[in-house]
Amino acid sequence: MVSGYPDFHKPIVWTDQIVGVWDQPVWASKQGIQKFFLGDIHVAAGGFDTFIDYIVPSGKTLYITVISFSRFSDEGPLWIRMADVTAGVYIIYSAAYCGHAFSLSTPIVIPGGHRLQVDAGNNGSTDSYLEVSIGGFEI
């Protein structure tokens, strides 16, 4: 046997195992569902707008693991602001001339019943378009 690999020929000791069996509806309630919020928005020069407004279902929790945004214009910085409106907490605020991408090793957690809101703003002197994607899972 090669060093560092398990011996697959050993018998399994069933008394050392923990096994659970659930009906399908019960099991489905324990699974995470991937969630993606994708959108693009026209943002007027010097203005801002809300384009993601989501209430996490009661009894569920939203975990955000990936955030990215980019702009489609040649002038002026754009920004995004994400908030847990129910808790009154701004989670992230980011501004850039071209965009950003965040991969979060520790997810942003939004509890059930709370409202996630994402706003976009344009500090430039011309109208612009912004594309945002937010990903994660909901359990």
N, C-alpha and C positions, 0 to 999 in steps of 0.2 A: 504494500500500500504506500502511496505517495504521502510524504510528510505534510501535515497541516490540513488534510482533507478528512472528513468524517468517514468512519467505517460503515458503509451502507449495508453491510451484511450482518450487522448486529441485530438481534431481535428487538422489537419495540416493546417497551415496558408500559403496558396500558394503564397500570395503576398510577403512573407518573403523569398521565395526560389529563387535561381538563377539556371536556367536550360539552358543548351546549347545542341544543336543537330547538329552533324556533319555527313557527308557522311562517309562511311567506310574508303576510302583512306585517307581522311583528318584526321580522328580519329587515324588511324594507324601511321600517321606521328607524332602524339603527344605522342605516347606510348614509354616507355623505352623498350629496348631489352636487356635481360640479356646477358652478355658477359663473357666467360670463356676462358682463355688461359692456356692450359695444355701442359706440355712437359717434356721430360727428355733428358738429354744431357750427352755425354761422355766428360769429361774434363781431358786432359792430365796433368800429374804432372807439376806444375809450370806454367800452361797455362790458357787461358781463351777463351771464344767463345760467340758469340751472338746467341741466340736461339729464341727470340721473337722480331719481327720487324714488327710493325703494324702502318699503317697510319689511323688515325681517319677520317672517311668520312667528307667532307666539309658540313657544316650545322648541324653536330652532335657534341655532347660532350660526352667523355668517363669519367665515374666516377668509380674509383677503390676503392673497399671497403674491399677486403680480399686478403692477400698475404701469401703464405706459401711455404717453401722449405725444403727439406731434402736430405741427402746424403746417398749413398749406398757404403761406404767403411769404413775401420777401422782406417784410419790415416789422419791427417792433416785437417786444417780448409778449408771450402769452403765459397765462398761469392757470393752474387748476387748484381747487380747494375742496378737500373731502372732509365731511363732518358727520359725526353722530349727533344729529339734531336733537334727539330725545334727551341725550346726556348733556347737551350743550358743549360738546368738545370738538375742536378742530383736530383732525387726525393728521392731515398732511397738507402742506401748501408748497407748491413748487412752481417756479417761473423759469422760462428759458426762451432763447431765440429760436431753437430748433426742436426741442422736446426732451423727454427723459423716459427712462425705463427703470423700474424698481422691481427686483426680485427679493421678496422679504423672507428671510430665514425664520423669523418669528412673525406669524400672521397678525394682521390687525383683526381684532375680534369685535363684532357687533352683535350684542345679545338680541334675543327674540323680542319683538314688540318695538324695537328701536328703529329709527328712520335714518337711512344712509342717504346723504345728499352730496352731489358733486356739482360744483359750479365751475365755469370757465370764464376767464376774462381776457381782454385784449388791451394792452397798454400802448399799442401802436397808433398811428394816425390813419391807417387804412383798415377796412374790414378784412376779416380773415376767417378761415375755417380751421377747426381744431378736431382732431380725431383722438378718442380716448378708448382704452380697453382696460378693464379691471377684471381679474379672475381670481377664483378661489373655490371654496366649497361651503355647503350649508348642511349642517347635521341637526 
